[in-house]
Amino acid sequence: MSLSTDPGFPAQPVYTAMQRDVVSLVETARQTAARHINALMSATYWEIGRRIIETEQQGRERADYGDALIERLSRDLTKSLGRGFSARNLWQMRAFHLAWPASQILQTVSAELPESGSAGPDTLARLATAFPLPWSAYVALLGVQSVQARAFYETEALRSGWSVRQLKRQIDTQFFERTALSRDKAQMLNDGSIPIASDEMSAQEAIKDPFVLEFLDLKDTYSESDFEEALIERLADFLLELGDDFTFVGRQRRLRIDDRWFRVDLVFFHRTLRCLVLADLKVRRFSYADAGQMQLYLNYAKDHWMKPGENPPVGLILTASKGESEVRYALEGLSNQVLAAEYRTVLPDEAVLTAALEQSQQELAQRKLQSIDSEAEEN
């Protein structure tokens, strides 16, 4: 007998209402937590920017003083605090403080700024009220050069409750310029407040924002779905089982370009080729955009991940669709064709990778069906 048919169990409408109420409660708590974390993060980064600028003003003797200061600070903070304090991030914190000056922030929080080094929890809590948007939104706003346009996007994001995705979409489509040229500005603003499906962001996504994970120094190793995650694990195991040439480096490795974040599913080092191997899985049919994205990853890896003495990185794109799989080597753009030929000779054959991917998909799908059947029998 299942619980739902037990005479002592609450009536189905009562149970359904209770379950819906609990889901709503937890989602509200998650959203509130995400807002608080983002506000505290923005306040902290604004304060870091203030300290950088004040230190620069006290010791600027050469034109490159700011560069040297931030490079050293980045190394020291990363050593003591972990991720999130690259030189690029510190420059953004500095720019953030300049774009939202103290005079503007003080009017918002109705308080005086303490001396550097004395900002405690109460100070950060007061400052957090001045930054109601997520830090990701302020990063996007920093990319808007026009002060007037930036203020417009910030105001509309607050007024209309835009998600970060919606804000970025409006910036990318020049909503400010289109509204300025429109004869019916009220209608434009009304239309702009309406989100589209791709703008929606769950509380879980907001909390797992790469900026938040960096700020809290949490690990960022998750995939978009259980099925995709399982396939990535299978792929990693398969490549490592091929021999001792593949050395595992990382999974779901993040990289940031401008204000956008990307993830490479798997990163290996190949001992014979002396190069990084980036593997990206697409649970759908191969698209020309996948090759372009992989080339982006390879260019980034060459500039930021490749170490002296290594060969340029190579990419594996594994794509899947119903009844068909394709494997692509992302070798376009390599100036050394001999090296490209060597890569193709040493790396696993495409047919071998395709077969392994198809077998993994079938096994995981069968396991899922068995799990569903078992749950149905229990109920």
TAWO-V494759 format. One record per pair of residues at least 12 apart in sequence whose C-alpha atoms are under 8 Angstrom apart, sorted by the first residue. I is the first residue (numbers start at 1). J is the second residue. D is the distance in Angstrom with one decimal. If there is no record, write none. Layout:
((I | J | D) (I | J | D))
This chain:
((1 | 379 | 7.8) (2 | 379 | 5.7) (27 | 203 | 6.7) (30 | 203 | 5.6) (30 | 204 | 7.1) (30 | 207 | 7.7) (31 | 203 | 4.9) (31 | 206 | 7.8) (33 | 207 | 7.9) (34 | 203 | 6.9) (34 | 206 | 6.2) (34 | 207 | 5.3) (35 | 132 | 7.6) (35 | 133 | 7.8) (35 | 134 | 7.0) (36 | 128 | 8.0) (37 | 212 | 7.3) (38 | 133 | 7.4) (38 | 134 | 4.9) (38 | 135 | 5.8) (38 | 212 | 7.0) (39 | 128 | 4.8) (39 | 129 | 7.1) (39 | 131 | 5.5) (39 | 132 | 6.0) (39 | 133 | 6.9) (39 | 134 | 6.4) (39 | 135 | 7.3) (40 | 124 | 6.6) (40 | 125 | 6.9) (40 | 127 | 7.9) (40 | 128 | 5.1) (41 | 135 | 6.8) (41 | 212 | 7.7) (41 | 215 | 6.9) (42 | 128 | 7.0) (42 | 131 | 6.4) (42 | 134 | 7.3) (42 | 135 | 5.3) (43 | 124 | 6.1) (43 | 127 | 5.5) (43 | 128 | 5.1) (43 | 130 | 7.9) (43 | 131 | 6.8) (44 | 124 | 6.8) (45 | 93 | 5.4) (45 | 96 | 7.9) (46 | 93 | 6.0) (46 | 94 | 7.4) (46 | 96 | 6.2) (46 | 97 | 5.2) (47 | 97 | 7.5) (48 | 90 | 8.0) (48 | 93 | 6.5) (48 | 94 | 7.3) (49 | 90 | 7.3) (49 | 93 | 4.7) (49 | 94 | 3.9) (49 | 95 | 7.2) (49 | 96 | 6.8) (49 | 97 | 5.3) (50 | 94 | 6.8) (50 | 97 | 6.0) (51 | 116 | 6.6) (52 | 70 | 7.9) (52 | 94 | 6.6) (53 | 94 | 6.8) (56 | 69 | 7.8) (70 | 87 | 5.9) (70 | 90 | 6.7) (70 | 91 | 7.4) (71 | 87 | 5.7) (73 | 87 | 8.0) (74 | 86 | 5.3) (74 | 87 | 5.3) (74 | 90 | 7.2) (81 | 217 | 7.8) (82 | 217 | 6.4) (83 | 214 | 5.7) (83 | 215 | 7.8) (83 | 217 | 6.4) (84 | 211 | 7.5) (84 | 214 | 5.0) (84 | 215 | 6.4) (84 | 217 | 7.9) (92 | 139 | 7.5) (95 | 142 | 7.6) (96 | 138 | 7.7) (96 | 142 | 7.1) (99 | 142 | 7.6) (105 | 127 | 7.7) (105 | 130 | 6.2) (108 | 129 | 7.9) (108 | 130 | 5.8) (109 | 126 | 6.1) (109 | 127 | 6.3) (109 | 129 | 6.7) (109 | 130 | 6.1) (111 | 126 | 8.0) (132 | 158 | 7.8) (133 | 158 | 7.4) (134 | 164 | 7.5) (135 | 211 | 7.4) (136 | 164 | 6.7) (136 | 211 | 7.1) (136 | 259 | 7.8) (137 | 164 | 5.4) (137 | 167 | 7.2) (137 | 168 | 7.9) (139 | 259 | 6.3) (140 | 167 | 7.9) (140 | 168 | 6.6) (140 | 259 | 6.1) (141 | 153 | 7.5) (141 | 154 | 7.4) (143 | 259 | 8.0) (144 | 171 | 7.8) (149 | 176 | 6.1) (152 | 176 | 7.0) (153 | 167 | 7.3) (153 | 171 | 7.6) (153 | 176 | 7.3) (156 | 193 | 7.9) (160 | 193 | 5.2) (161 | 193 | 7.7) (162 | 193 | 7.2) (162 | 195 | 7.6) (163 | 199 | 6.5) (163 | 200 | 6.9) (163 | 201 | 6.9) (164 | 199 | 7.8) (165 | 198 | 7.7) (165 | 199 | 5.1) (165 | 200 | 7.5) (165 | 201 | 7.8) (166 | 195 | 6.7) (166 | 199 | 5.0) (166 | 200 | 8.0) (170 | 192 | 7.8) (175 | 192 | 7.9) (208 | 220 | 7.8) (210 | 261 | 7.6) (220 | 252 | 7.5) (221 | 251 | 6.7) (221 | 252 | 5.7) (221 | 253 | 7.9) (222 | 252 | 6.9) (223 | 252 | 7.3) (227 | 364 | 7.5) (228 | 281 | 8.0) (228 | 283 | 7.1) (230 | 364 | 7.7) (231 | 357 | 7.7) (231 | 360 | 6.7) (231 | 361 | 7.1) (232 | 265 | 7.0) (232 | 266 | 7.5) (232 | 281 | 7.2) (234 | 360 | 6.8) (235 | 356 | 7.9) (235 | 357 | 7.2) (236 | 248 | 7.9) (236 | 266 | 7.2) (238 | 356 | 7.6) (244 | 271 | 8.0) (245 | 269 | 7.9) (245 | 270 | 5.3) (245 | 271 | 5.0) (245 | 272 | 6.2) (246 | 268 | 6.1) (246 | 269 | 5.8) (246 | 270 | 4.8) (246 | 271 | 6.6) (247 | 268 | 5.4) (247 | 269 | 5.1) (247 | 270 | 6.3) (247 | 271 | 7.4) (248 | 267 | 6.6) (248 | 268 | 4.6) (248 | 269 | 6.5) (249 | 266 | 7.8) (249 | 267 | 5.3) (249 | 268 | 4.9) (249 | 269 | 6.6) (250 | 266 | 5.9) (250 | 267 | 5.1) (250 | 268 | 7.0) (251 | 264 | 7.3) (251 | 265 | 5.5) (251 | 266 | 4.6) (251 | 267 | 6.3) (252 | 264 | 5.3) (252 | 265 | 4.4) (252 | 266 | 6.0) (253 | 265 | 6.5) (253 | 266 | 6.9) (253 | 267 | 7.2) (255 | 300 | 8.0) (264 | 278 | 6.8) (264 | 279 | 6.8) (264 | 280 | 5.8) (264 | 297 | 7.6) (265 | 278 | 7.7) (265 | 279 | 6.1) (265 | 280 | 5.0) (265 | 281 | 6.6) (266 | 278 | 5.9) (266 | 279 | 5.0) (266 | 280 | 6.5) (267 | 279 | 6.3) (273 | 311 | 7.2) (273 | 343 | 7.1) (273 | 346 | 7.7) (274 | 310 | 5.4) (274 | 311 | 5.8) (275 | 306 | 7.7) (275 | 310 | 5.5) (275 | 311 | 4.9) (275 | 312 | 6.0) (275 | 313 | 5.2) (275 | 314 | 7.2) (276 | 306 | 7.3) (276 | 311 | 8.0) (276 | 312 | 7.4) (276 | 313 | 4.7) (276 | 314 | 6.4) (277 | 313 | 5.8) (277 | 314 | 5.0) (277 | 315 | 5.6) (277 | 316 | 7.2) (278 | 298 | 7.7) (278 | 313 | 7.3) (278 | 314 | 6.3) (278 | 315 | 4.6) (278 | 316 | 6.0) (279 | 315 | 5.8) (279 | 316 | 4.6) (279 | 317 | 5.9) (279 | 318 | 7.3) (280 | 294 | 7.8) (280 | 315 | 7.7) (280 | 316 | 6.3) (280 | 317 | 5.0) (280 | 318 | 6.1) (281 | 317 | 6.1) (281 | 318 | 4.8) (281 | 319 | 5.8) (282 | 317 | 7.5) (282 | 318 | 6.1) (282 | 319 | 4.5) (282 | 320 | 6.4) (283 | 319 | 5.7) (283 | 320 | 4.9) (283 | 321 | 6.5) (284 | 319 | 5.7) (284 | 320 | 4.5) (284 | 321 | 4.4) (284 | 322 | 7.8) (285 | 319 | 5.7) (285 | 320 | 5.2) (285 | 321 | 4.8) (285 | 324 | 7.7) (285 | 325 | 7.1) (285 | 326 | 7.5) (286 | 319 | 5.4) (286 | 320 | 7.2) (286 | 326 | 6.7) (290 | 317 | 7.5) (291 | 317 | 7.7) (291 | 330 | 6.5) (294 | 315 | 6.6) (294 | 317 | 7.5) (294 | 330 | 6.7) (295 | 315 | 8.0) (295 | 330 | 6.9) (295 | 332 | 7.8) (298 | 313 | 6.1) (298 | 314 | 6.8) (298 | 315 | 6.9) (301 | 313 | 6.9) (314 | 329 | 7.6) (314 | 330 | 6.5) (314 | 331 | 6.4) (314 | 343 | 7.9) (315 | 329 | 5.9) (315 | 330 | 4.9) (315 | 331 | 7.0) (316 | 328 | 6.0) (316 | 329 | 5.0) (316 | 330 | 6.1) (317 | 329 | 6.4) (317 | 330 | 7.1) (318 | 354 | 7.9) (320 | 358 | 8.0) (325 | 354 | 6.1) (325 | 357 | 7.7) (325 | 358 | 7.0) (326 | 354 | 6.4) (327 | 350 | 5.8) (327 | 351 | 8.0) (327 | 353 | 7.1) (327 | 354 | 6.2) (328 | 350 | 7.5))
